[in-house]
Amino acid sequence: MSKGRIAELPSRGVVAVSGPDAGDFLDNLFTADVGGIGNGRAAYAGLLTPQGKILFDFIAFRDGERILIDIDRGLAADFVRRLGLYKLRARVEIADLCAERIVAAAWGGSAAPILDGPVAPDPRLPALGWRAIVPPGADMAPDFEEATEADYEAHRIALAVPRGGVDFDYGDAFPHDAAMDQLHGVDFRKGCYVGQEVVSRMEHRGTARRRPVAVRGSGLAAGTPLTAGDMPIGTLGSAQGDLGLAIARLDRAQRARDAGVPLMAAAAPVELTLPTWAGFDWPKDGGEDGAEAS
């Protein structure tokens, strides 16, 4: 039996939120139930603008009495500042731990790695494996083969799971655009959070038109526009070899397919398919399925 693989993710940073009000404080802000997670579990969530667009997305772990947040390292300081604006009289402490903790991902093994820090199944998709937060220089699990962040990215791209800042721009995408509703990043049963009205309306009206798609073609390059004739479909985000990922207008792509118009990435033809985990489908007859987001 082949070993699973484990990799440090230097592009990720860690923020800690602690204090008696930490759970309620975060639940009033975030799209998912973060305060209620227990040890050995994690939650995928986002912090939105009041207009419902994603400012940050992250994975949150319970680590004893505190909550550790695995977030894009380049956004960690701004995330700490943003949480501080909401703190008011809440009894919480917010700390940037990027210098004290690192994020690791493991996949392909039959059991979770044993590490010096919180480990949990990736809450977005079981096939992604496990996430962990450990001290710098910590020994990696001996039952796993050490890999690189590029190896993990290839694994993520093959599963067509979007990554913020690569496949969608922060401040410009709704949670449905990034399939946070499909990847357990939005709890539609919890109480209010920032941007909740817009997200709930999109869910109940079924007005999401932009969704992640897997892209297959030759010589794919990040940032390449996807088109059907003169019609823009989306922009290629993650790309590795002949596989890529894009947030695309499903209605436009389906109309092009129905009309026999080839889908292109620059001058190269591409094939778009829905992720295997997707609970959404191509619009029937390529029709417009709402006007909430474009």
C-alpha positions as CSV (number, residue, x, y, z in Angstrom):
1,M,0.0,0.0,0.0
2,S,1.4,3.4,-1.0
3,K,2.0,6.0,1.7
4,G,0.0,9.1,2.0
5,R,1.7,12.4,1.4
6,I,2.1,15.4,3.6
7,A,3.3,18.9,2.8
8,E,3.9,22.2,4.6
9,L,2.0,25.1,3.0
10,P,4.2,28.2,3.3
11,S,1.5,30.3,1.6
12,R,-0.8,29.8,4.6
13,G,-0.6,31.7,7.9
14,V,-2.3,31.3,11.3
15,V,-4.4,33.6,13.4
16,A,-5.6,32.8,16.9
17,V,-8.8,34.0,18.6
18,S,-9.3,33.2,22.3
19,G,-11.3,34.5,25.3
20,P,-14.7,33.7,26.8
21,D,-16.6,35.4,24.0
22,A,-14.6,33.9,21.1
23,G,-17.2,31.5,19.8
24,D,-20.1,33.9,19.8
25,F,-17.9,36.7,18.4
26,L,-16.8,34.7,15.4
27,D,-20.3,33.2,14.8
28,N,-21.7,36.7,14.5
29,L,-19.2,37.4,11.7
30,F,-18.5,34.3,9.8
31,T,-20.5,32.4,7.2
32,A,-20.3,29.0,9.0
33,D,-20.5,27.7,12.6
34,V,-17.0,28.2,13.8
35,G,-17.6,28.6,17.5
36,G,-19.3,25.2,17.8
37,I,-16.5,23.1,16.4
38,G,-14.8,20.7,18.7
39,N,-11.3,19.3,19.0
40,G,-10.4,17.1,16.0
41,R,-12.8,19.0,13.7
42,A,-12.5,22.1,11.5
43,A,-14.8,24.4,9.7
44,Y,-14.5,26.2,6.4
45,A,-15.9,29.7,6.5
46,G,-15.6,33.2,5.2
47,L,-15.8,36.8,6.3
48,L,-17.8,38.9,3.8
49,T,-18.5,42.5,2.9
50,P,-22.0,43.8,3.8
51,Q,-22.8,43.3,0.1
52,G,-22.0,39.6,0.5
53,K,-18.6,39.4,-1.3
54,I,-15.7,37.3,0.1
55,L,-13.1,39.3,1.9
56,F,-11.3,36.3,3.4
57,D,-11.9,32.5,3.4
58,F,-10.2,30.2,5.8
59,I,-10.3,26.9,7.8
60,A,-10.8,27.2,11.6
61,F,-9.7,24.6,14.1
62,R,-10.5,24.2,17.8
63,D,-7.3,24.0,19.8
64,G,-8.3,23.7,23.5
65,E,-9.9,27.0,24.5
66,R,-8.8,28.9,21.4
67,I,-9.7,28.9,17.8
68,L,-6.9,28.7,15.2
69,I,-7.5,30.1,11.7
70,D,-5.6,28.8,8.7
71,I,-5.7,31.7,6.2
72,D,-3.7,33.1,3.3
73,R,-0.5,34.3,4.8
74,G,-0.5,37.6,2.9
75,L,-3.9,38.4,4.3
76,A,-3.3,37.5,8.0
77,A,-2.3,40.9,9.2
78,D,-5.3,42.6,7.5
79,F,-7.6,39.8,8.9
80,V,-6.4,40.6,12.4
81,R,-7.0,44.3,11.9
82,R,-10.5,43.6,10.4
83,L,-11.5,41.4,13.4
84,G,-10.2,44.2,15.7
85,L,-12.7,46.6,14.1
86,Y,-15.5,44.3,15.1
87,K,-14.2,43.5,18.6
88,L,-15.8,46.4,20.5
89,R,-16.5,45.1,24.0
90,A,-16.2,41.4,23.2
91,R,-13.9,39.5,25.6
92,V,-11.6,38.2,22.9
93,E,-7.9,38.3,22.1
94,I,-6.8,38.2,18.5
95,A,-3.2,37.3,17.6
96,D,-1.1,36.8,14.5
97,L,0.7,33.5,14.9
98,C,2.4,33.3,11.4
99,A,5.8,33.3,13.1
100,E,4.9,30.6,15.6
101,R,2.8,28.1,13.6
102,I,2.7,26.6,10.1
103,V,-0.1,24.9,8.2
104,A,0.3,21.4,6.7
105,A,-1.9,19.3,4.5
106,A,-1.9,15.5,4.2
107,W,-3.7,13.3,1.7
108,G,-3.9,9.8,0.3
109,G,-3.4,8.0,3.6
110,S,-5.9,5.7,5.2
111,A,-5.8,7.5,8.6
112,A,-5.1,11.0,9.9
113,P,-1.4,11.9,10.5
114,I,-0.3,12.2,14.1
115,L,1.3,15.6,14.5
116,D,2.2,18.1,17.3
117,G,-0.9,20.3,16.9
118,P,-4.6,20.2,15.9
119,V,-5.4,17.9,13.0
120,A,-8.8,17.6,11.3
121,P,-10.3,16.3,8.1
122,D,-10.5,19.1,5.5
123,P,-14.0,20.4,6.0
124,R,-14.5,21.3,2.3
125,L,-14.1,17.9,0.8
126,P,-13.1,14.5,2.2
127,A,-10.9,13.7,-0.8
128,L,-8.7,16.7,0.0
129,G,-7.4,14.8,3.1
130,W,-6.5,16.5,6.4
131,R,-5.3,19.9,7.5
132,A,-3.1,20.6,10.5
133,I,-1.4,23.5,12.4
134,V,2.0,22.7,13.9
135,P,5.1,24.5,15.2
136,P,7.8,25.4,12.7
137,G,10.3,22.5,12.3
138,A,7.8,19.9,13.7
139,D,8.4,16.3,12.7
140,M,6.1,15.3,9.9
141,A,4.2,12.1,10.3
142,P,6.5,9.1,9.6
143,D,3.7,7.1,7.9
144,F,3.4,9.9,5.3
145,E,5.8,10.7,2.5
146,E,7.0,14.3,2.6
147,A,5.8,16.4,-0.4
148,T,5.7,20.0,-1.5
149,E,3.1,22.7,-1.7
150,A,3.2,22.3,-5.5
151,D,2.3,18.7,-5.0
152,Y,-0.7,19.6,-2.8
153,E,-1.7,22.3,-5.4
154,A,-1.8,19.6,-8.1
155,H,-4.0,17.5,-5.8
156,R,-6.4,20.4,-5.2
157,I,-6.6,21.3,-8.9
158,A,-7.3,17.7,-9.9
159,L,-10.3,17.9,-7.5
160,A,-11.4,21.3,-8.9
161,V,-11.6,23.0,-5.4
162,P,-11.1,26.8,-5.8
163,R,-8.5,28.7,-3.9
164,G,-9.0,32.3,-2.9
165,G,-6.7,34.8,-4.5
166,V,-5.9,32.4,-7.3
167,D,-9.2,31.2,-8.7
168,F,-11.3,34.1,-7.5
169,D,-10.4,37.6,-6.3
170,Y,-11.1,38.6,-2.8
171,G,-13.7,41.4,-2.6
172,D,-15.1,40.5,-6.0
173,A,-16.7,37.1,-5.6
174,F,-19.8,35.9,-3.9
175,P,-19.7,32.6,-1.8
176,H,-21.8,30.9,-4.5
177,D,-19.2,31.9,-7.2
178,A,-16.6,30.0,-5.3
179,A,-18.9,27.1,-4.4
180,M,-18.6,27.8,-0.6
181,D,-22.3,26.7,-0.4
182,Q,-21.2,23.3,-1.9
183,L,-18.0,23.0,0.1
184,H,-19.6,23.4,3.5
185,G,-18.5,27.0,3.9
186,V,-21.9,28.5,4.4
187,D,-24.4,27.4,7.1
188,F,-27.8,28.4,6.0
189,R,-29.4,27.5,9.4
190,K,-27.2,29.6,11.6
191,G,-28.0,33.1,12.7
192,C,-27.0,36.3,11.1
193,Y,-23.5,37.1,9.9
194,V,-22.0,39.9,7.8
195,G,-23.5,39.8,4.3
196,Q,-26.0,37.1,5.2
197,E,-29.0,38.7,3.4
198,V,-27.4,38.7,0.0
199,V,-26.1,35.1,0.3
200,S,-29.4,33.8,1.6
201,R,-31.3,35.5,-1.3
202,M,-29.0,34.0,-3.9
203,E,-29.5,30.5,-2.3
204,H,-33.3,30.7,-2.1
205,R,-33.7,32.3,-5.5
206,G,-31.1,30.1,-7.2
207,T,-29.5,33.1,-8.9
208,A,-25.9,32.0,-8.9
209,R,-24.6,31.9,-12.5
210,R,-20.8,31.8,-11.9
211,R,-19.5,28.5,-10.6
212,P,-16.1,26.6,-10.5
213,V,-15.4,24.3,-13.5
214,A,-12.6,22.0,-14.3
215,V,-10.7,23.0,-17.4
216,R,-8.7,20.6,-19.7
217,G,-6.6,21.7,-22.6
218,S,-3.0,22.1,-23.8
219,G,-0.6,24.6,-22.4
220,L,-3.0,26.2,-19.8
221,A,-1.8,29.3,-18.2
222,A,-3.2,31.2,-15.2
223,G,-5.0,34.4,-16.1
224,T,-5.9,33.3,-19.6
225,P,-9.5,34.5,-20.6
226,L,-12.0,31.8,-21.5
227,T,-14.2,32.7,-24.4
228,A,-16.9,31.3,-26.8
229,G,-16.6,33.4,-29.9
230,D,-16.7,37.0,-28.7
231,M,-18.4,36.1,-25.5
232,P,-16.4,36.0,-22.2
233,I,-17.0,32.9,-20.1
234,G,-14.4,33.4,-17.3
235,T,-10.7,33.5,-16.5
236,L,-8.4,30.6,-15.9
237,G,-7.2,30.6,-12.3
238,S,-5.2,27.6,-11.2
239,A,-3.4,25.7,-13.9
240,Q,-0.9,22.9,-13.9
241,G,-0.1,21.0,-17.1
242,D,-3.3,20.2,-19.0
243,L,-5.5,20.7,-16.0
244,G,-6.9,24.0,-14.7
245,L,-9.8,25.6,-12.8
246,A,-11.9,28.6,-13.5
247,I,-14.9,30.4,-12.2
248,A,-17.1,30.4,-15.3
249,R,-20.5,31.7,-16.4
250,L,-22.3,28.4,-16.8
251,D,-25.2,29.9,-18.7
252,R,-22.9,31.3,-21.4
253,A,-20.8,28.2,-21.6
254,Q,-23.9,26.0,-22.0
255,R,-25.4,28.2,-24.7
256,A,-22.1,28.0,-26.6
257,R,-22.0,24.2,-26.3
258,D,-25.6,24.0,-27.5
259,A,-24.7,26.2,-30.5
260,G,-21.6,24.2,-31.3
261,V,-19.3,27.2,-30.6
262,P,-15.9,26.0,-29.3
263,L,-14.7,27.1,-25.9
264,M,-11.3,28.6,-26.0
265,A,-8.4,29.6,-23.7
266,A,-6.7,32.3,-25.8
267,A,-6.2,30.4,-29.1
268,A,-6.4,26.9,-27.7
269,P,-9.6,24.8,-27.4
270,V,-10.6,23.7,-23.9
271,E,-13.1,21.3,-22.4
272,L,-15.1,22.5,-19.3
273,T,-16.6,20.0,-16.9
274,L,-18.3,20.3,-13.6
275,P,-16.5,19.1,-10.5
276,T,-17.4,15.6,-9.4
277,W,-18.6,16.9,-6.0
278,A,-20.8,19.6,-7.5
279,G,-24.5,19.7,-6.5
280,F,-25.2,22.2,-9.3
281,D,-25.7,21.4,-13.0
282,W,-25.5,23.1,-16.3
283,P,-28.5,25.4,-16.9
284,K,-31.1,23.8,-19.1
285,D,-30.9,25.0,-22.7
286,G,-28.2,27.4,-21.6
287,G,-30.8,29.7,-20.3
288,E,-30.2,32.6,-17.9
289,D,-30.7,31.3,-14.3
290,G,-30.9,34.6,-12.6
291,A,-29.4,38.1,-12.5
292,E,-28.0,38.4,-9.0
293,A,-24.3,38.0,-10.0
294,S,-22.5,38.3,-13.3
